[in-house]
Amino acid sequence: MEQITPMESQLSVYLKSMDSQFVSEKAVLVEIYQDLSSRKAVVGNKDIIHSLLEKLESENDVIKLDVYRQALEMVVQLTPDDTIN
């Protein structure tokens, strides 16, 4: 039986609650998550952020860039800050 990590649960809840105006951003996040999960056992917000940054650096289409920026903003808002000891 496959175990669902807190990240998967948090992301899926967030994606389900996304407003219909964010269909493109949701599609990008789902695509990135599926791609990462096919290569990694555990996918975290930082992995998704890294993938979005790579897409932002390599994309020239201004509409796609806007979608990636919006998706990045959403994931960053979900990501707790690292604690410094």
C-alpha distances in whole Angstrom, upper triangle without the diagonal:
4,6,10,13,16,18,15,16,19,20,18,21,24,23,23,26,28,32,32,35,32,31,31,30,27,27,27,25,22,23,23,20,19,21,20,16,17,19,17,14,15,18,20,23,26,24,25,28,29,28,30,33,33,33,36,38,38,38,42,41,42,40,37,38,38,35,33,35,34,31,31,33,30,28,30,31,27,27,29,31,31,33,36,37
4,7,10,13,14,12,13,16,17,15,18,20,20,21,24,25,29,30,32,29,28,28,27,23,23,24,21,19,20,20,16,15,18,16,13,14,16,14,11,12,14,17,20,22,20,21,24,25,24,26,29,29,29,32,34,34,35,38,38,39,37,33,34,35,31,30,32,31,27,28,29,27,24,27,28,24,24,25,28,28,30,33,34
4,6,10,11,10,10,14,15,14,16,19,19,19,22,24,28,29,31,28,27,28,26,23,23,24,21,19,20,20,16,16,18,16,13,15,16,14,11,10,13,15,18,20,19,20,23,24,24,25,28,29,29,32,33,34,34,38,38,38,36,33,34,34,31,29,31,29,26,26,28,25,22,24,25,21,21,22,25,25,26,29,31
4,7,8,6,7,10,11,10,12,15,15,16,18,20,24,25,28,25,24,25,23,20,20,21,17,16,18,17,14,14,17,15,12,15,16,14,11,10,11,12,15,18,17,17,20,22,21,23,26,26,27,29,31,32,32,35,35,35,33,30,31,31,27,26,27,26,22,23,24,21,19,21,21,18,18,19,22,22,24,28,29
4,5,5,6,9,10,11,12,14,15,17,19,20,24,26,27,24,24,25,22,19,21,20,17,16,18,17,13,14,17,14,12,15,16,13,10,8,9,9,12,15,14,15,18,19,19,21,23,24,25,27,29,30,31,34,34,34,32,29,29,29,26,24,26,24,21,21,22,19,16,18,19,15,15,16,19,19,21,24,25
4,5,5,6,8,10,10,12,14,15,16,18,22,24,26,23,23,24,21,19,21,20,17,16,19,17,14,16,18,16,14,18,18,15,13,10,10,9,11,14,14,15,17,19,20,21,23,24,25,27,29,30,31,34,34,33,32,29,29,28,25,24,24,23,20,19,20,17,15,16,16,12,12,13,16,16,18,22,23
4,5,5,6,8,10,10,12,14,15,16,20,22,23,20,21,21,18,16,17,17,13,13,16,14,11,13,15,13,12,15,16,13,12,8,7,6,7,11,11,11,13,15,16,17,19,21,21,23,25,26,27,30,30,30,28,25,25,25,22,20,21,19,16,16,17,14,11,13,14,10,10,11,15,15,18,21,23
4,6,5,6,8,10,10,12,14,15,19,21,22,19,19,19,17,14,16,16,12,11,14,13,9,11,14,12,10,14,15,13,11,9,8,8,10,13,12,12,15,17,16,17,20,21,21,23,26,27,27,30,29,29,28,25,25,25,21,20,21,20,16,17,18,15,13,15,16,12,13,15,18,19,22,25,27
4,6,5,6,8,10,11,12,14,18,20,22,19,19,21,18,15,17,18,14,13,16,16,12,14,17,16,14,17,19,16,15,12,11,11,12,16,16,15,17,20,19,20,23,24,24,26,29,30,29,33,32,31,29,26,27,26,23,22,23,21,18,18,19,16,14,16,16,12,13,15,19,20,22,26,28
4,6,5,6,9,10,11,12,16,19,20,17,18,19,16,14,16,17,13,13,16,15,12,15,18,16,15,19,20,18,16,13,12,10,10,14,15,13,15,18,18,18,21,23,23,24,27,28,28,31,30,29,27,25,25,24,21,20,20,18,15,16,16,12,11,13,12,9,10,12,16,17,20,23,26
4,5,5,6,9,10,10,14,16,18,14,15,16,13,10,13,13,9,9,13,12,9,12,15,13,13,16,18,16,16,13,10,9,9,12,13,11,13,16,15,15,18,20,20,21,24,25,24,27,26,26,24,21,21,21,17,16,17,15,12,13,14,11,9,12,12,9,10,13,17,18,21,25,27
4,5,5,6,9,10,14,15,17,15,14,16,14,10,12,13,10,9,13,13,10,12,15,15,13,17,19,17,17,14,12,12,12,16,16,13,16,19,18,18,21,22,22,23,26,27,26,29,28,27,25,22,23,22,19,18,20,17,14,16,17,13,12,15,15,12,14,17,20,22,25,28,31
4,6,5,6,9,12,15,17,15,15,17,15,12,15,16,13,12,16,16,14,16,19,18,17,20,22,21,20,17,15,15,14,18,18,16,18,21,20,20,23,25,24,25,28,29,28,31,29,29,26,24,25,23,20,20,21,18,15,17,17,13,13,16,14,11,14,16,20,22,24,28,30
4,5,5,6,10,13,14,12,13,15,12,10,13,14,11,11,15,15,13,16,18,18,17,21,22,21,21,18,15,14,12,16,17,14,15,19,18,17,20,22,21,22,25,27,26,28,26,25,23,21,21,20,17,17,17,14,12,14,13,9,10,13,11,9,12,14,18,20,23,27,29
4,5,5,9,10,12,10,10,11,9,6,9,11,8,8,12,13,11,13,16,16,16,19,21,20,20,18,15,15,13,17,17,14,15,19,17,16,19,21,20,21,24,25,24,26,24,24,21,19,20,18,15,15,16,13,11,13,14,10,10,14,13,11,14,17,21,23,26,29,32
4,6,9,10,13,11,11,14,12,9,12,14,12,11,15,16,14,16,19,19,19,21,24,23,22,20,18,18,17,20,20,17,19,22,21,20,23,25,23,24,28,28,27,29,27,26,23,22,23,21,18,18,20,17,14,17,17,13,14,17,16,14,17,20,23,26,28,32,35
4,6,9,11,10,11,14,13,10,14,15,13,14,17,18,17,19,22,22,21,24,26,25,25,22,20,19,17,21,21,18,20,23,22,21,24,26,24,25,28,29,28,30,27,26,23,22,23,21,18,19,19,16,14,17,16,12,14,16,14,13,16,19,22,25,28,31,34
4,6,8,7,8,11,9,8,11,13,11,12,16,16,16,18,21,21,21,24,26,25,25,23,20,19,17,20,20,17,18,21,20,18,21,23,21,22,25,26,24,26,24,23,20,19,19,17,14,15,16,12,11,14,13,10,12,15,13,13,16,19,22,25,28,31,34
4,5,6,8,11,10,9,12,15,14,15,18,19,19,21,23,24,24,27,29,29,29,26,23,22,20,23,23,20,20,24,23,20,23,25,23,23,27,27,25,26,24,22,19,19,20,17,14,16,17,13,13,16,15,12,15,17,16,15,19,22,25,28,31,34,37
4,5,6,9,10,9,11,14,14,15,17,19,19,21,23,24,25,27,29,29,30,28,25,24,22,25,25,21,22,25,23,21,24,26,23,23,27,27,24,25,22,21,18,17,19,16,14,16,17,14,14,17,17,14,17,20,19,18,22,25,28,31,34,37,40
4,6,8,9,10,12,14,14,16,18,19,20,22,24,25,26,28,30,30,31,29,25,25,22,24,25,21,21,24,22,19,22,24,21,21,24,25,22,23,20,18,15,15,16,13,11,14,15,11,12,16,15,13,16,19,18,18,22,25,27,30,33,36,40
4,6,5,6,9,10,11,12,14,15,16,18,20,21,22,24,26,26,27,25,22,21,18,21,21,17,17,20,19,16,19,21,18,18,21,22,19,21,18,17,13,13,14,11,9,11,12,9,9,12,12,10,13,16,15,16,19,22,24,27,30,33,37
4,6,5,6,9,10,11,12,14,15,16,18,20,21,23,25,25,26,25,22,21,19,22,21,17,18,21,19,16,19,21,18,18,22,22,19,21,18,17,14,13,15,13,10,12,14,11,10,14,15,13,15,18,18,18,21,24,27,29,33,36,39
4,5,5,6,9,10,11,12,14,15,17,18,20,21,23,24,26,24,21,21,18,20,19,16,16,19,16,13,17,18,14,15,19,18,15,17,14,14,10,9,11,10,7,9,11,10,9,12,14,13,14,17,18,18,20,24,26,29,32,35,38
4,5,5,6,9,10,11,12,14,15,16,18,20,22,22,23,21,18,17,15,17,16,13,13,16,14,11,14,16,13,13,17,17,15,17,15,14,11,9,11,9,6,7,9,7,5,9,10,9,10,13,14,14,17,20,22,25,28,31,35
4,5,5,6,9,10,10,12,14,15,16,18,20,20,22,20,16,16,14,17,16,12,14,17,14,13,16,17,15,16,20,20,18,20,18,18,15,13,14,13,9,10,12,10,7,11,12,10,11,14,15,14,16,20,23,25,28,31,35
4,6,5,6,9,10,11,12,14,15,17,19,20,21,20,17,17,16,18,17,13,15,17,14,13,16,17,14,16,19,18,17,19,17,17,14,12,14,14,10,11,13,12,10,13,15,13,13,17,18,17,19,23,25,27,31,34,37
4,5,5,6,8,10,11,12,14,16,17,18,20,19,15,16,14,15,14,10,12,13,10,9,13,13,10,12,15,15,13,16,15,15,13,10,11,12,8,7,11,10,7,10,13,12,12,15,16,16,17,21,23,25,29,31,35
4,5,5,6,9,10,10,12,14,16,16,17,15,12,12,11,13,11,8,10,12,10,9,12,13,12,13,17,17,16,19,18,18,16,13,14,14,10,9,11,10,7,9,12,10,9,12,14,13,14,18,20,22,26,28,31
4,5,5,6,9,10,10,12,14,15,16,15,12,13,12,15,13,10,13,15,12,12,16,16,14,17,20,19,18,21,20,21,18,15,17,17,13,12,15,14,11,13,15,13,12,16,17,15,17,20,23,24,28,31,34
4,5,5,6,9,10,11,13,14,16,16,13,14,14,15,13,10,13,14,11,11,15,14,12,15,18,17,16,19,18,19,17,14,16,16,13,12,15,15,12,14,17,15,14,17,19,18,19,22,25,26,29,32,35
4,6,5,6,8,10,11,12,14,13,10,11,11,12,9,7,10,10,7,8,12,11,10,13,15,15,15,18,18,19,18,14,15,16,13,11,14,14,11,11,15,14,12,15,17,16,16,20,22,23,26,29,32
4,5,5,6,9,10,10,11,10,7,9,9,11,9,7,11,12,9,11,14,14,14,16,19,19,19,22,22,22,21,17,18,19,16,14,16,16,12,13,16,14,12,15,17,15,15,18,21,21,25,28,30
4,5,5,6,9,10,11,11,9,12,13,15,12,10,14,14,12,13,17,16,15,18,21,20,20,23,23,24,22,19,20,21,18,16,19,19,15,16,19,17,15,19,21,18,19,22,24,25,28,31,33
4,6,5,7,9,11,12,10,13,14,14,11,10,13,13,10,12,15,14,13,17,18,17,18,21,21,23,22,18,19,21,18,16,19,19,16,16,20,19,16,19,22,20,20,23,25,25,28,31,33
4,5,5,6,9,9,7,9,11,11,8,8,11,11,9,12,14,13,14,17,18,18,19,23,23,24,23,20,20,22,19,16,19,19,16,16,19,18,15,17,20,18,17,20,22,22,25,27,30
4,5,5,6,7,6,10,12,13,10,10,14,14,12,15,18,17,17,20,22,22,22,26,26,27,26,22,23,24,21,19,22,22,18,18,21,19,16,19,21,19,18,21,23,23,26,28,30
4,6,8,10,10,13,16,16,13,13,17,16,14,17,19,18,18,22,23,22,23,26,27,28,27,23,24,26,23,21,24,24,20,21,24,22,20,22,25,22,22,24,26,26,29,31,34
4,7,9,9,13,15,15,11,13,16,14,13,16,18,17,17,21,21,21,22,26,27,29,28,24,25,26,24,21,24,25,21,21,24,23,20,22,25,23,21,24,25,25,28,30,32
4,6,6,10,13,13,10,12,15,14,13,16,18,17,19,22,22,22,24,28,29,30,29,25,25,27,24,22,24,24,21,20,23,22,19,20,23,21,19,21,23,22,24,26,28
4,7,10,14,14,12,14,17,16,16,19,21,21,22,25,26,26,27,31,32,33,32,28,28,29,27,24,26,26,22,22,24,23,19,21,23,21,19,21,23,22,24,26,28
4,7,10,11,9,11,14,14,15,17,19,19,21,23,24,25,26,30,30,31,30,27,26,27,25,22,24,24,20,19,21,20,16,18,20,17,15,17,19,18,21,23,25
4,7,8,6,8,11,11,11,14,16,16,17,20,21,22,23,27,27,28,26,23,23,24,21,18,20,20,16,15,18,16,13,15,17,14,13,15,17,17,20,22,25
4,5,5,7,9,10,11,13,14,16,17,19,20,22,23,26,27,27,26,23,22,22,20,17,18,18,15,13,15,14,10,12,14,11,9,11,13,13,16,19,21
4,5,5,6,9,10,10,12,14,15,16,18,20,21,24,24,24,23,20,19,19,17,14,15,15,12,10,12,10,7,8,10,8,6,9,11,12,15,18,21
4,5,5,6,9,10,10,12,14,15,16,19,20,23,24,24,24,20,19,20,18,15,15,16,13,10,12,12,9,9,12,11,8,10,11,11,15,17,20
4,5,5,6,9,10,11,13,14,16,17,18,22,23,23,23,19,18,20,18,14,15,16,13,11,14,14,10,11,15,13,11,14,15,15,18,20,23
4,5,5,6,9,10,11,12,14,16,16,20,20,20,20,16,15,16,14,11,12,13,10,8,11,11,8,10,13,11,10,14,15,16,20,22,25
4,5,5,6,9,10,10,12,14,15,19,19,19,19,16,14,15,13,10,10,12,9,6,9,10,7,7,11,11,10,13,13,14,18,20,24
4,5,5,6,9,10,11,13,14,18,19,19,20,16,15,16,15,12,12,14,12,9,12,14,11,11,15,15,13,15,16,16,19,21,24
4,5,5,6,9,10,11,12,16,17,18,18,14,13,15,13,10,12,14,11,9,13,14,11,13,16,16,15,18,19,19,23,25,28
4,5,5,6,9,10,10,14,14,15,14,11,10,11,10,6,8,10,8,6,10,11,10,11,14,14,14,17,18,19,23,25,28
4,5,5,6,9,10,13,15,15,15,13,10,12,12,8,9,12,10,8,11,13,12,12,15,16,15,18,18,19,22,24,27
4,5,5,6,9,12,14,15,16,13,11,14,14,10,11,14,13,11,14,16,15,15,19,19,18,21,21,22,25,26,30
4,5,5,6,10,11,12,13,9,8,11,10,7,10,12,11,10,14,15,14,15,19,19,19,22,23,24,27,29,32
4,6,6,8,10,10,11,9,6,9,10,6,7,11,11,9,12,15,14,15,18,19,19,22,22,23,27,28,32
4,6,8,11,12,14,12,9,12,13,10,11,15,14,13,15,18,17,17,21,22,21,24,24,24,28,29,32
4,7,10,12,13,11,9,13,14,11,13,16,16,15,18,20,19,20,23,24,24,27,27,27,31,32,35
4,6,8,10,7,7,10,11,9,11,14,14,14,17,19,19,20,23,24,24,27,28,29,32,34,37
4,6,9,8,7,11,12,12,13,16,17,17,19,21,22,22,25,27,27,30,30,32,35,37,40
4,6,5,6,9,10,11,12,14,15,16,18,20,21,22,24,26,27,30,31,33,36,38,41
4,6,5,6,9,10,10,12,14,15,16,18,20,21,23,25,26,29,29,31,35,37,40
4,5,5,6,9,10,11,13,14,16,17,19,20,21,23,25,28,29,31,35,37,41
4,5,5,6,9,10,10,12,14,15,17,18,20,21,22,26,27,29,33,35,38
4,5,5,6,9,10,10,12,14,15,16,18,20,21,24,25,27,30,32,36
4,5,5,6,9,10,11,12,14,15,17,19,20,23,24,27,30,32,36
4,5,5,6,9,10,11,12,14,16,17,19,22,23,26,29,32,35
4,5,5,6,9,10,11,12,14,15,16,20,21,23,27,29,32
4,5,5,6,9,10,10,12,14,15,19,19,22,25,27,31
4,5,5,6,9,10,11,13,15,18,19,22,25,28,31
4,5,5,6,9,10,11,13,16,18,20,24,26,30
4,5,5,6,9,10,11,14,15,17,21,23,27
4,6,5,6,9,10,13,14,17,20,23,26
4,6,5,6,9,12,14,17,20,23,27
4,5,5,6,10,12,15,18,21,24
4,5,5,8,9,12,15,18,22
4,6,8,10,13,16,19,22
4,6,10,13,15,19,22
4,6,9,12,15,18
4,6,9,12,15
4,6,9,13
4,6,10
4,6
4
